[in-house]
Amino acid sequence: MMGVKREIRMAKPNPPKLSEHLAELIALEQSGTFSNYGFQARRLERELIEQLFDSGHCLSVCNATMGLMVAIRSTLWRRKKQRKYALMPSYTFAATAHAALWCGLTPLFCDVDADTWLGSEAAEEELLCRYKDEIAVVIPCTTFGNSIDMARYDRYHRRYDVDIVVDAAAALGSKGHEGKQFGQGSRWPIVYSMHATKPFSSGEAGVIYSADSDWIEEMRAMASFGFEQPRVAMLPGLNAKISEIAALTAFLQLQRFEEVVDQRARLKVQYEISLPELKRQSVNGQRQVASYEFVLLPEEIAHLRSHMIEDLKDRGIGTGCYFSPHLAEQSYFAQCSVSGPLPNTETLSHQVLTLPMYDTMTREEVQYVSDELLAVLSKYTERDLTPTAQPCIPEPAYVMGQPA
Ligand SMILES: *Cc1c(COP(=O)(O)O)cnc(C)c1O
């Protein structure tokens, strides 16, 4: 590799290639149906239950943001109560707050736990007490695919009379403490993304899960202009339907998804071996799907992060800092939201560094990224962070998307 300029991007979306599934594509075109919950959408919904969830019901949507809008709006419609706030972590992606705002709610930002990076129970309880009777919905987020404890949110529902919608964008493939797909069995709408950059990569698509089939059918009508009878709007509505092409792509991704999850898990192990000194998110539940590798920079040099990102770029490595700035810091949300204290969020978003991960990445590339990161860190800390031994696990015989 000496002298060869490396090029390791942070992400390389790898959705299924439709050109390799011509028979499926031709059948779709010949069916004459391109949307409106046709064969592809229905098959995707059925197979998601069959292969991932085991029980419950799915509604396919055009993306997770629209899915969140439908789910949040449906909680408001069902309750017919006027309340002001949507409680959510500030340490998440913009879509969560946007969806609440489109539903006429004001985001109320709470802090996250320093270890799991999930909504902090103490911070949530404090805001639930302080804004009692003004909070319509709590929208916990499965930060980077980490599972949340749904029992806690059921308790909030009983104690504070709030509804729950989960932003589970990157959690398809993650397993909770019971070892089942995260969200399985929940009556509350759980919204997952199938965006190209998520581990369940398929372009633009998403799915809402609930154990309650009536609720799923109500959201299905909402996602199709609020039509409960042909062309008669009986519910608040918009168009959040998935296209048949997108549903086919997602179905194909489902067929190989376990392999994707396994490959990413192997890459994650290699990162952990190669970068043992850096702090990371602790996993809640039995399995967290790896979207990227997230590490915390040593506190004393975190303010130099942008320089380190530049240095890594010079070494051919793309990195990022999710989620920095966090939502309360972004100018639009700052104008139209309310925030509780956010000490852990501030620390995390100050120190986090997002490292590359993609299906076709090799362990050797992980090793390269890790070595270069350690070299950069040593430069700024004047400490040698290199572990004494850095075993590189041999490559598996087959690497996703590449011949052995
Ligand atoms: C990706 C993401 C979304 C948005 O998903 P889309 O399918 O792109 O709309 C929402 N919330 C979080 C936390 C995300 O990471």
The ligand as an SDF file (V2000), in Angstrom:
LIG
                    3D

 15 15  0  0  0  0  0  0  0  0999 V2000
  -32.0380    8.8180    9.3180 C   0  0  0  0  0  0  0  0  0  0  0  0
  -32.8350    9.2980   10.4880 C   0  0  0  0  0  0  0  0  0  0  0  0
  -34.1370    9.7820   10.3070 C   0  0  0  0  0  0  0  0  0  0  0  0
  -34.7280   10.0300    8.9520 C   0  0  0  0  0  0  0  0  0  0  0  0
  -34.9940    8.9050    8.2160 O   0  0  0  0  0  0  0  0  0  0  0  0
  -35.4640    9.1010    6.6860 P   0  0  0  0  0  0  0  0  0  0  0  0
  -35.8980    7.7330    6.2680 O   0  0  0  0  0  0  0  0  0  0  0  0
  -34.2480    9.5800    5.9480 O   0  0  0  0  0  0  0  0  0  0  0  0
  -36.5570   10.0890    6.6490 O   0  0  0  0  0  0  0  0  0  0  0  0
  -34.8530   10.1320   11.4280 C   0  0  0  0  0  0  0  0  0  0  0  0
  -34.3450   10.0300   12.6580 N   0  0  0  0  0  0  0  0  0  0  0  0
  -33.0820    9.5860   12.8790 C   0  0  0  0  0  0  0  0  0  0  0  0
  -32.5710    9.4700   14.2820 C   0  0  0  0  0  0  0  0  0  0  0  0
  -32.2830    9.2150   11.7970 C   0  0  0  0  0  0  0  0  0  0  0  0
  -31.0420    8.7900   12.0230 O   0  0  0  0  0  0  0  0  0  0  0  0
  1  2  1  0
  2  3  1  0
  2 14  2  0
  3  4  1  0
  3 10  2  0
  4  5  1  0
  5  6  1  0
  6  7  2  0
  6  8  1  0
  6  9  1  0
 10 11  1  0
 11 12  2  0
 12 13  1  0
 12 14  1  0
 14 15  1  0
M  END
$$$$
